[in-house]
Amino acid sequence: MAAASWYHRDISRVVAEELLAKAGRDGCFLVRDSESVSGAYALCLLFQRHVHTYRILPDDEGLLSVQTIQGIQAKCFRTLPDLIGAYQQPNNGLVTPLLYPVHRVRQVADEDSDGDDGRGGGHMASVVPAGGAGKGAWLSAPITGRTHISQQLHQRLQEQVHSSPASDFMGFMAEYLNHHLQLDLEALRHGHPQLRHLSTALVTACRALHRQIDFTLAGLETLARVFDPPMSPRSPVREQVSPSQATLLTSDPDLELLLNKISTVNHLLSSLEKKVLKSLQETVSRHNLVLPSVTVAPPPTTKPLAVQSFEVKVGKLQRAALMVDVELGTVAITKRGSGTPEETIPQDKILQLIKYQSTQSKVRLVYDREPQRKLSRDFIFPNARKREAFCQLLQLMKIQHSNLDEPDLISVYVGTWNMGSTPPPRSLASWLTSRGLGRTQDETTACIPHDIYVIGTQENSLGDREWVEFLRASLKTLMAIDYRVVALQCLWSIKIVVLVKPEHERRISHVHTSSVKTGIANTLGNKGAVGISFLFNGTSFGFINCHLASGSEKTHRRNQNYSDILRSLVLGDKRLSAFDLTLRFTHLFWFGDLNYRLDMDVQDILAHITKKEFEALLAVDQLNLEREKNKVFLQFSEGDISFPPTYRYERGSRDSYMWQKFKPTGMRINVPSWCDRILWKSHPETHVVCNSYGCTDDIVTSDHSPVFATFEVGVTSQFVPKKAPGSGSEPLACIEWESIEVIVKTTSRSKCYIEFHSYCLEEAQRSGENTSQSCDIPGFLKLGWSAKHLPVLNPILSDLEYLGDQHLLLSIKGVESCESYGECCIAMRSMIGSMAQQFETFLFHRGEETGSMRGWMKVRVPKDRHSTRERLYEWISFEEEDAEPAADAPACPKPPLQHLRYPSWALPHHKPWPWGDAEPLPAVLCRNRPRSLPEPAAGYTNPAYFIFEGVP
């Protein structure tokens, strides 16, 4: 089965259709794994420029058959090749016989290793044979910084690898030599001879053998019981086998060989640890193997959050000081030269804080001064960072003095660092407090503790528990808080840890962890991803830390790593497993050593870095270029990069980049690059603001600098209605659809239906089949549903406050295959009202853009359920400075819409509208600050237009 070249395993429907389109002949076919039924297959067949997909389903006995319409006898086959052979004959119920198999492309394993990430001045163990990457590719790990004995042992393992077929097992051993040997040596030096890290490596390496032995042993015991003589179950007696019987049993050469192998494994496992212990004990006695200490520095004398003062300009010439007392809950305004405050404003009188976008250092404070009278005052800070610090302190003051039982707003810290297989320094203070280069925290807010810390590392040589305790101790030293561990997930040396404040521990639920290997043939964990997801009250979070393929020339491989992670990482609500991973969470953060490089000559790069001309470098950043092509991270956001490339520095300083690396095969150039990144994607009309994005400049143990980002994130609580659901005879809320139109990228002509999922629904709902269908443009299918064929959805609660926070997930599925043609997310907040509102959004599947959807809908809410409240994050808004405000209180302005950016070729004047009518009004694609609702916007670009580029 695996050898059949027409079997393409788990490629997506879109990729399958593209392969058949390239083949171009009627009767071309391939088989892939079904996306809708586990263990089933999908037979894809090209006929008259359209792809027809048939499901191949196994029955209870494992026989395979092509799904047919009711009443037609199905033909059953024992193997997939038998089935394909039978359907190569005519008159078998397919639109055409299977004539021309489309062969899968055999990809040579070109897996990079961290050899390209070069450790210790570039001297690397290179074991890739001349013909390409082979059994030893995993061994190209750094060796500088190891003791002499580590180098010798590593070299011995390297010499053995070419003659050993056990590349995966040897990979675990190389991992031990690279990252954990010195920890065992250090333990021995202090008199602890347990070799804990070796034991862990052996257990991990033998896990597959352990499972296979359990399986085989269970079968042998069952067979033995069949031939046991009857006896009392209370006194079992094991029958002794005489030597002559044993000779008889092992007379078969294959069985005798198996017994010898089992005996050898038993001997090696029982003696290996003693052998390693003896060797390392001799090493400790001969060498001074003192390792750098990883203990944290003594706690500094931390001051409580004191009153903070900000120098500001009021008007054109006047200067003043703003005194923020978070504990007391006041803002005092003192004119320059005056000893007493001109005015003191209590926090409950502050109505709104307006940030100007045209002047990044300017803010307007709107507050109650007298009953029925509102005033506003503008203040200009020395720089944007001071303004942000002031706003954060006021936000913190509002939170501390609110009487809410559950928070509306939390702060999230995300950090990523490739540690370079060396222990961390004693202090991580600059990293954990977001200080260094780029957009950093002001000193007045740097030590305000975040609610959630998410730390992702790559090439982390510390043990799992050791690393977690080191982080907790570091945070306790800095913040005087004993953070709780939500989860830890590791894949070899890739680790992710989530820590929360103790008071939030009860708010965390539905924790899931997962990992994906993307190393050689997707079987080794030197590259890959780890993820953690959970609910914070009613808001879902996902965090993914990854280490992608290295090497300037391996952009495509990195893109494939991203796709593999999206497809294979198992996180979030299982009911949403059919949806694109990026749609399963209210907020998804993706970070790590993404390894995308700069496409520019190294000397030009260095010249731009010296002049701090980062814009010129970002224009040739591979990640930015691939995102513009819609290859990876569709609809993700990233903070502005205003810090220098974080790789590849000379260890021990941040003064120079080590861009040359000498290997046995010659010199390799690693251009300075922003390898380490933090991106995020959130549901529409949710609140998330990136407050800082930068890197440290004083942590120099690795050739990567640690990167940090902090976020202000709106969250929802478990809603408690004022009226019990169903009490009384008043009407309930409902979601009504007037019409839906969809354009999907496909060569299929299958009928489709829509699935509706939401946490506000008791169960998923399904529409009828589409009522209209056309394929005027080759490669695209236009579908339509009328109101009659769309379900009326009834939320479990009818309160406006509850429904305004809900989202609908929609999936377009084929009637025959039940496979998804694309998924999307719609915010219900904009749809609430008695009049239908138009929405429009992209469709995604497996990380690819597959089409777009538009329609008209409304969310009806009973009049007595219209009460709501202002969220804590809604009192801060944004405004363009287009006119001077009046002296009295202004109406609270709506923040500007933040439109998606499109390439120049996607503008409307290049091609006619695919929808065939006037430009629509956007409702979903215009992300806005939470206070305002989406509005019509001139110059809006139809998202369906985006996918028609290049269509004749």
Secondary structure, DSSP 8 states (H G I E B T S, - for coil): -TT-TTB-TT--HHHHHHHHHHH-STTEEEEEE-SSSTT-EEEEEEETTEEEEEEEEE-TTS-EEE---TTS----BSSHHHHHHHTTSSSSSSSS---EE------------TTTT--GGG-B-----TTSS-TTGGG--B-TTS-HHHHHHHHHHHHHHTT-S-HHHHHHHHHIIIIIHHHHHHHHHTT-TT-HHHHHHHHHHTHHHHHHHHHHHHHHHHHHHHTS----TTS-------HHHHHHHT-SHHHHHHHHHHHHHHHHHHHHHHHHHHHHHHHHHHS--------------------EEEEEEETTTEEEEEEEETTTTEEEEEETT-SS-SEEEEGGGEEEEEEESSSTTEEEEEEEEETTEEEEEEEE-SSHHHHHHHHHHHHHHHHHH---SS-SEEEEEEEEEE-TTS---S--HHHHTT-SEEE---TTTTTS--SEEEEEEES--S-HHHHHHHHHHHHHHHHS---EEEEEEEETTEEEEEEE-GGGGGGEEEEEEEEEE-SGGGT-TTSEEEEEEEEETTEEEEEEEEE---STT-HHHHHHHHHHHHHH---S-GGGTTS-GGGS-SEEEEEEE----B-S-HHHHHHHHHTT-HHHHHTTBHHHHHHHTTSSSTT-EE----S---B-B-TT-SS-B--EEEETTEEEE---B--EEEEEEE-TT--EEEEEEEE-SS--SSSB--EEEEEEEE-------SS-TT-SS----EEEEEEEEEEEE-S----EEEEEE-TTSSS-EE----SEEE--STTEEEEEEEGGGS--B--S---HHHHTT-EEEEEEEETTT--EEEEEEEESGGGBSSS-EEEEEEEEETTEEEEEEEEEEEEE--GGG------GGGGEEEE---S---SB---------B-----GGGSGGGS--TTSSS----SSS-B--TTS-----TT---HHHHTTTT--
